[in-house]
């Protein structure tokens, strides 16, 4: 159960539902507040209209007893004078609060506009006789009891003057029950519909996510089977959706293809290495068996030669294995000019064919000195084995790259074979028939080391007719530097 709840599908469903729930609650709250504000404004307007209607009657000279008052239950009305005495009220109005007047019914039913001439000192300076105030009315909330039924009302207070210059205040109410009922109904409807809507959102999200992740599950299941069987020839299904999941499946298949290629290359490498090791080991065993039976026939020079060959082959295999494993020894700044001169001097001292060197520059590169020396040495050894008379080596700098060229005047490399000669354990038996003592790993090591240093190697035809190998390495701090 915990695993199901922690799945992408469950988390997506919970997240989408939570977001929709938050949005709906915020929207519902905004709707309710807006509805309440609109209905409250409508209630205030109704109360103000009722109050101004009564105030207009008083301003036109209508007697208190003759006022045409609205229905008391819908719009209870109370008229008070400047002293706070109630001079008129709606019929059947029994109690009222929120208007500021403690009385309910008129204190003096016989009181009429103009009956009291002693109120001249309390006249409103802003209103003339027979006028209704244009100012915004005052609003208050209270309750009223009409014919034994109590309810809450919104009251509007409007001032008016009678033709006799008496100032009165008309309080008219508007029932709040309709507003509250409408807001309550809207709130209950939203609360009732919210769970249903969230259930629909959760269900749809669950189904859509399930359908979207179905190809991912197919890819996962196929990968699990491939891992269990170790069969790198198989591929995962690629959906026709053209989306990110299809891209993931395609990339997975590309990775499987690379793994298959790497595994095949590794198997071939192991087979070739076993084959190469078999001959010198068999030769050593034969010579040792002969020496055990006939010590006088022991060929020490042959034994040493086979051991040296095994040593070199083991060193080459170890270097290739380290490169394949991505091993990165500490990098240093290497002066190629000095490195090239040292390799040329070493070959001259060993009695091998000395190359004709031309060092035009001394570019600095970042790399492993021992591996870079191996590159130059392997190229010179390869050229020396196939040259008739001349081996040339040059070093220069070109467009931020160090360029090393090694050429010979031997048979050269046919164009069709210029790509495969860098593969491991490859020998060109016809064109390079004099390749004696080589294991077929020298050029493979050169290619892998150069690529690991961010460079490249090509082979072409030398001016002398033989092979021309060109190595390009990024100069330290140059555009192509690492």
C-alpha positions in Angstrom: 0.0 0.0 0.0 2.8 2.4 0.9 4.5 1.6 -2.5 1.2 2.4 -4.3 0.8 5.7 -2.5 4.5 6.6 -3.3 4.1 5.9 -7.0 4.3 8.7 -9.6 0.6 8.1 -10.5 -0.5 8.5 -6.8 1.6 11.6 -6.3 0.4 13.2 -9.5 -3.2 12.5 -8.6 -2.8 13.9 -5.1 -1.0 16.9 -6.4 -3.5 17.7 -9.1 -6.4 17.2 -6.7 -4.8 19.4 -4.1 -4.2 22.2 -6.6 -7.8 22.0 -8.0 -9.2 21.9 -4.4 -7.2 25.0 -3.5 -8.3 26.8 -6.7 -11.9 25.9 -6.2 -11.9 27.0 -2.5 -10.4 30.3 -3.4 -12.8 30.8 -6.3 -15.8 29.8 -4.2 -14.8 32.1 -1.4 -14.4 34.9 -3.9 -17.8 34.2 -5.4 -19.5 34.0 -2.0 -17.9 37.3 -0.9 -18.8 39.0 -4.2 -22.4 37.7 -3.9 -22.7 38.9 -0.4 -21.3 42.3 -1.3 -23.7 42.6 -4.3 -26.7 41.5 -2.3 -25.8 43.7 0.6 -25.5 46.6 -1.8 -28.9 45.7 -3.2 -30.4 45.6 0.3 -28.9 49.0 1.2 -30.3 50.4 -2.0 -33.8 49.1 -1.2 -33.6 50.6 2.3 -32.4 53.9 0.9 -35.2 54.0 -1.7 -37.8 53.4 0.9 -36.4 56.0 3.2 -36.2 58.7 0.5 -39.7 57.9 -0.6 -41.0 58.7 2.9 -38.7 61.7 3.2 -40.0 63.1 -0.1 -43.6 62.8 1.2 -42.6 64.8 4.3 -40.7 67.4 2.3 -43.8 67.9 0.1 -45.9 68.6 3.2 -47.7 65.3 3.9 -48.8 65.0 7.5 -47.3 62.3 9.7 -50.7 60.6 10.0 -51.2 60.6 6.2 -47.8 59.2 5.2 -48.0 56.3 2.7 -45.7 53.9 4.4 -44.5 50.6 2.8 -45.3 47.2 4.1 -43.9 46.9 7.7 -42.6 43.4 7.3 -40.6 44.2 4.1 -39.6 47.8 4.9 -40.3 48.9 8.5 -40.2 52.7 8.8 -39.6 55.0 11.7 -39.6 58.8 11.6 -37.9 60.7 14.4 -37.6 64.5 15.0 -34.6 66.4 16.0 -35.2 65.6 19.7 -35.2 61.9 19.0 -38.9 61.5 19.4 -40.7 59.0 17.1 -43.3 61.0 15.2 -44.4 58.2 12.7 -43.9 54.5 12.3 -45.0 51.6 10.2 -48.3 49.8 11.2 -47.9 46.8 13.5 -44.2 47.8 14.3 -43.8 46.5 17.9 -40.1 46.7 18.6 -37.0 48.0 16.7 -33.3 48.3 17.3 -30.4 49.7 15.3 -32.0 53.1 14.6 -30.7 54.8 17.7 -34.3 55.6 19.0 -35.5 53.9 22.1 -39.2 54.4 21.2 -41.2 52.4 18.7 -44.5 54.2 18.3 -45.0 58.0 18.0 -44.9 59.7 21.3 -47.6 62.1 20.3 -49.9 60.8 17.6 -51.4 64.3 17.2 -48.1 65.9 16.5 -48.0 67.2 13.0 -45.4 69.2 11.0 -45.4 72.8 12.2 -47.2 72.2 15.5 -44.1 73.1 17.5 -42.7 76.6 16.7 -40.1 76.4 19.4 -37.6 74.4 17.3 -36.2 77.2 15.3 -32.9 77.0 17.2 -32.4 73.4 16.0 -32.8 73.9 12.3 -30.4 72.2 9.9 -28.4 74.9 8.3 -27.8 72.6 5.3 -31.4 72.0 4.3 -34.1 74.4 3.4 -37.8 74.0 4.0 -39.3 71.2 2.0 -36.0 69.5 1.0 -34.5 66.0 1.2 -30.8 65.6 2.0 -28.7 64.6 -1.0 -25.9 63.3 1.2 -25.3 59.6 1.4 -27.6 58.0 4.0 -26.3 56.4 7.1 -26.6 52.7 7.3 -26.9 50.4 10.3 -28.0 46.8 11.0 -30.6 46.0 13.5 -33.8 44.1 14.1 -37.5 44.8 14.1 -40.6 43.0 15.4 -43.7 43.5 13.2 -47.0 41.9 14.1 -45.2 39.4 16.5 -42.5 38.3 13.9 -38.9 39.4 14.4 -36.3 39.6 11.7 -32.9 41.3 11.0 -32.9 44.4 8.8 -30.5 46.8 7.2 -31.6 50.4 8.0 -31.0 53.6 6.0 -31.3 57.0 7.6 -32.3 60.0 5.4 -32.9 63.5 6.6 -35.6 65.8 5.3 -37.2 69.2 6.2 -40.9 69.8 6.2 -42.4 73.0 4.6 -42.5 74.4 8.1 -38.7 74.0 8.4 -38.8 71.0 10.7 -35.9 68.5 10.3 -36.8 64.9 10.7 -34.9 61.6 10.1 -36.5 58.7 8.3 -35.3 55.2 9.2 -36.3 52.6 6.6 -35.3 49.0 6.7 -34.8 46.2 4.2 -35.1 42.6 5.2 -31.7 40.7 5.4 -33.3 37.3 5.2 -33.2 37.1 1.4 -29.5 38.1 1.3 -28.5 35.6 3.9 -30.6 32.8 2.4 -29.0 33.4 -1.1 -25.5 33.4 0.3 -26.2 30.4 2.4 -27.7 28.5 -0.5 -24.7 29.3 -2.7 -22.3 28.3 0.0 -24.1 25.0 0.6 -24.3 24.2 -3.1 -20.5 24.8 -3.5 -19.7 22.7 -0.4 -21.9 19.9 -1.8 -20.4 20.0 -5.3 -16.8 20.4 -4.2 -16.2 16.7 -3.1 -17.9 15.4 -6.3 -15.8 17.7 -8.5 -12.6 16.7 -6.7 -13.5 13.0 -7.1 -13.9 13.5 -10.8 -10.6 15.4 -11.0 -8.8 12.7 -9.0 -10.3 9.9 -11.2 -9.5 11.6 -14.5 -6.0 12.4 -13.3 -5.5 8.8 -12.2 -6.7 7.3 -15.5 -4.7 9.8 -17.7 -1.5 9.3 -15.7 -2.0 5.5 -15.8 -2.4 5.7 -19.6 0.6 8.1 -20.0 2.9 5.9 -17.8 1.9 2.6 -19.5 4.7 2.9 -22.0 7.2 3.5 -19.1 6.0 0.4 -17.4 6.5 -1.5 -20.7 10.0 -0.1 -21.0 10.8 -1.0 -17.4 9.5 -4.6 -17.8 11.5 -5.2 -20.9 14.6 -3.8 -19.3 14.1 -6.1 -16.4 13.8 -9.1 -18.7 16.9 -7.9 -20.6 18.9 -7.6 -17.4 17.7 -11.0 -16.1 18.5 -12.7 -19.4 21.6 -10.7 -20.2 20.4 -10.5 -23.8 21.6 -7.1 -25.2 20.2 -7.9 -28.6 16.7 -7.1 -27.4 15.2 -3.6 -27.5 12.5 -1.9 -25.5 9.2 -0.9 -27.3 9.0 2.7 -28.6 5.5 4.2 -28.5 4.1 6.1 -31.4 3.2 9.1 -29.2 6.2 11.2 -30.3 6.5 12.6 -26.7 9.2 12.6 -24.1 8.4 8.9 -23.2 9.1 7.9 -26.9 12.3 9.9 -26.7 13.2 8.0 -23.5 12.6 4.7 -25.1 14.6 5.6 -28.2 17.5 6.8 -26.1 17.3 3.5 -24.1 17.5 1.5 -27.3 20.5 3.6 -28.3 22.2 2.8 -25.0 21.4 -0.9 -25.4 23.0 -0.8 -28.9 26.1 0.9 -27.5 26.2 -1.7 -24.7 25.8 -4.5 -27.2 28.6 -3.0 -29.3 30.8 -2.6 -26.3 30.2 -6.2 -25.1 30.9 -7.5 -28.6 34.0 -5.5 -28.8 35.1 -6.7 -25.4 34.5 -10.3 -26.3 36.4 -9.8 -29.5 39.2 -8.1 -27.6 39.4 -11.0 -25.1 39.4 -13.6 -27.9 42.1 -11.7 -29.9 44.2 -11.2 -26.8 44.0 -14.9 -26.0 45.0 -15.8 -29.5 48.0 -13.4 -29.4 49.1 -14.7 -26.1 48.8 -18.3 -27.1 51.7 -18.3 -29.6 54.5 -16.8 -27.4 53.3 -18.9 -24.4 53.3 -22.1 -26.6 56.8 -21.2 -27.9 58.1 -20.6 -24.4 56.6 -23.9 -23.2 58.2 -25.8 -26.1 61.6 -24.3 -25.5 61.5 -25.0 -21.8 60.4 -28.6 -22.3 63.3 -29.1 -24.8 65.7 -27.4 -22.4 64.5 -29.7 -19.6 65.2 -32.8 -21.7 68.3 -31.4 -23.5 69.9 -28.5 -21.6 72.6 -28.2 -24.3 69.8 -27.1 -26.8 68.5 -24.2 -24.7 68.1 -21.1 -26.8 68.4 -18.2 -24.3 68.1 -15.5 -27.0 64.8 -17.0 -28.2 63.5 -17.3 -24.6 64.3 -13.7 -23.9 62.7 -12.5 -27.1 59.5 -14.4 -26.3 59.4 -13.0 -22.7 60.0 -9.5 -24.0 57.2 -9.9 -26.5 54.9 -11.2 -23.8 55.9 -8.3 -21.5 55.1 -5.7 -24.2 51.8 -7.4 -25.1 50.8 -7.4 -21.5 51.7 -3.8 -21.1 49.7 -2.9 -24.2 46.7 -4.8 -23.0 46.8 -3.2 -19.6 47.1 0.3 -21.1 44.0 -0.3 -23.3 42.1 -1.7 -20.4 42.8 1.4 -18.4 41.8 3.7 -21.2 38.5 1.7 -21.7 37.8 2.0 -18.0 38.1 5.8 -18.2 41.1 6.0 -15.9 42.5 9.5 -15.8 46.0 9.8 -14.5 47.2 13.2 -13.2 47.4 15.7 -16.1 50.5 17.8 -16.6 51.6 20.5 -19.1 53.8 18.8 -21.6 56.3 20.4 -24.0 55.9 18.4 -27.2 59.1 19.8 -28.7 61.2 18.2 -25.9 59.2 15.0 -25.9 59.7 14.6 -29.7 63.4 15.2 -29.4 63.8 12.6 -26.6 62.0 10.0 -28.7 64.2 10.7 -31.7 67.3 10.5 -29.6 66.2 7.3 -28.0 65.8 5.6 -31.3 69.1 6.9 -32.6 70.8 5.5 -29.5 69.1 2.1 -29.8 70.5 1.5 -33.3 67.1 1.6 -35.0 66.4 3.7 -38.1 66.8 7.3 -36.9 64.0 9.5 -38.2 64.6 12.8 -39.9 63.0 15.3 -37.5 61.8 18.8 -38.1 60.6 20.7 -34.9 59.2 24.0 -36.0 57.5 24.9 -32.7 57.3 23.8 -29.1 53.6 23.8 -28.3 52.4 23.1 -24.8 49.6 20.5 -24.3 47.8 19.2 -21.2 48.0 15.4 -20.8 49.9 12.4 -19.5 53.5 12.6 -20.5 54.1 8.9 -20.6 51.0 8.3 -22.8 52.0 11.0 -25.2 55.5 9.6 -25.5 53.9 6.3 -26.3 52.0 7.9 -29.1 55.1 9.3 -30.7 57.1 6.1 -30.1 54.4 3.8 -31.5 54.1 5.9 -34.7 57.9 5.9 -35.1 58.1 2.1 -34.5 55.3 1.5 -37.0 57.0 3.7 -39.6 60.4 2.1 -39.0 59.0 -1.4 -39.6 57.6 -0.5 -43.0 60.1 2.1 -44.3 62.6 1.3 -47.0 65.1 4.0 -46.2 63.4 7.2 -44.8 61.2 8.0 -41.7 60.3 11.6 -41.3 58.9 13.3 -38.2 57.7 16.9 -37.9 56.1 19.1 -35.2 54.3 22.4 -35.7 51.5 24.5 -34.3 48.5 25.3 -36.5 45.3 27.2 -35.4 45.6 26.4 -31.7 46.6 22.8 -32.3 49.8 20.9 -32.1 50.4 18.9 -35.3 52.6 15.8 -35.3 53.3 14.1 -38.6 55.2 10.8 -39.1 55.8 9.6 -42.7 57.7 6.7 -44.3 58.6 5.6 -47.8 57.2 2.1 -47.5 54.2 0.5 -49.3 51.7 2.8 -47.6 48.1 2.1 -46.5 45.4 1.4 -49.1 42.5 3.9 -48.8 40.1 1.1 -48.1 42.1 0.0 -45.0 42.8 3.5 -43.5 40.0 3.2 -41.1 40.4 -0.3 -39.9 44.2 -0.1 -39.2 43.3 1.6 -35.9 41.3 -1.4 -34.7 42.9 -3.7 -32.2 44.8 -6.7 -33.4 44.5 -5.7 -37.1 47.4 -6.4 -39.5 47.5 -5.7 -43.2 49.1 -8.9 -44.3 49.5 -8.0 -48.0 50.5 -4.3 -47.8 52.5 -4.8 -44.6 53.9 -8.2 -45.1 57.1 -7.3 -43.3 55.3 -6.5 -40.1 57.3 -8.7 -37.8 57.0 -8.8 -34.0 54.0 -6.4 -33.9 50.9 -7.4 -32.0 48.4 -5.2 -33.9 47.9 -3.0 -30.8 50.3 -0.1 -31.5 48.0 2.0 -33.7 45.0 1.2 -31.6 46.8 2.6 -28.5 47.8 5.7 -30.5 44.2 6.3 -31.5 42.7 5.7 -28.0 45.3 7.9 -26.3 44.9 10.7 -28.8 41.1 10.7 -28.5 41.4 10.6 -24.7 43.5 13.8 -24.9 40.8 15.5 -27.0 42.6 15.2 -30.3 42.3 13.2 -33.5 44.5 11.1 -35.9 44.3 10.5 -39.6 46.3 8.5 -42.1 47.1 9.5 -45.7 49.8 9.2 -48.4 53.2 10.6 -47.7 55.2 12.5 -50.4 57.6 9.5 -50.5 54.7 7.2 -51.3 54.4 5.6 -47.9 52.0 6.2 -45.1 51.6 9.6 -43.5 50.1 9.7 -40.0 48.9 13.1 -38.6 48.1 13.7 -35.0 46.4 16.9 -33.8 46.2 17.8 -30.1 44.7 20.9 -28.6 47.3 23.4 -27.3 46.9 24.4 -23.6 44.9 27.6 -23.4 44.0 27.4 -27.1 40.5 27.2 -28.6 40.6 23.5 -28.6 42.2 23.0 -25.2 40.7 20.9 -22.5 
